[in-house]
Amino acid sequence: MKKTTKHLMIPAAATAIFFINAFLPVEILGCLIRGLIAAVIAITTGVLGIGAAVRAVIGRVRGDENSAIWIVSAIIFAIPAVYIVLTEI
């Protein structure tokens, strides 16, 4: 698997699935199911984002040239969790 696929497309796909679920009409899945799916995706991508950020920091300390792409992955993974937090305020 290429670096681009692993670090950009997979996080972008998870974020896209979150927003597709968020903007579905209530009549398709129902309010409870949509909310649970959104919460699971947001929690999962949030945890993966934290893991990617830790990996980026460790790589930056060790001088790894791939640490920048891990940072981008962490930012993309964090988008659904940030969206959930900001819409609940």
N, C-alpha and C positions, 0 to 999 in steps of 0.2 A: 504494500500500500504506500502510495506516495505521501510525502510530508504535507502537501497541499490538501489532499483528501482527508488525511487524519486530523490535521490541526484546524482546518477551516470549514470543510464541507460537513463534517459530522456535527460540530457545534452549531453551525448554521442550520442544519436540518432539524436538530432538536429545538432550536429557537423558533423555526418556522412552524413546526408541529404545535408548539405552545400557542403561537398567535393564531393559527388556523382554528385550534380548539376554542380559543378565547372569543373569536368573532363568529363562531357558528350560531345559528339561531337556536333559541332555547327549545323549540319544538323538535329538533333532531335528536338530541341526547338527553334533554332535561337539565334542569338547573343544578341538581345535586351531582350528577355524573360529570357534567362539564367542570364544575368546581373541583371535584376530587381529582380528575385528570389533570387539570391545570396545577393543582397543588403538588401532585406527585412529580410532574415534569419540572416545576419550579424548584422543588427541594432537590431532586436528582441533579439538575443542571447546576444548582448552587453548590452542592457538594463537589461535583466534578470541576467546577470553576475554582473552588478553594484548592483542590488537588493540583490543578494546572498551575495555579499561582505559586504554590509551594514548590512545584517542580521548576518553575521559571526562576524563582529566587535561588534555589540550590544550583541550578545551571549557571546563573549569573555569577554566583560566588566562585564556582569552579572554572569560570571562563568559557563555558560552552556557547558556541555560536548559535545554537538552536533555542536559546532562552527567550529570544524576542518572539518567536512564533508561539511559544507556550503562553506568553503574556497575552497575545492576541486571542488564543483559545480561551483563556480565563475570562477575558472581557466578553467574548461572545457567549460563553456559558452563563455569565452573570446577568445577562439582559432579562431573562424571564423572572428571576428572583427579585431584581430591582423593580421590574414592572409590577409585580404582586405587592411589594412593599409600598410603592408610590401610589397605587390605586386604592390602597386601604387606609391611607392617611386622611 
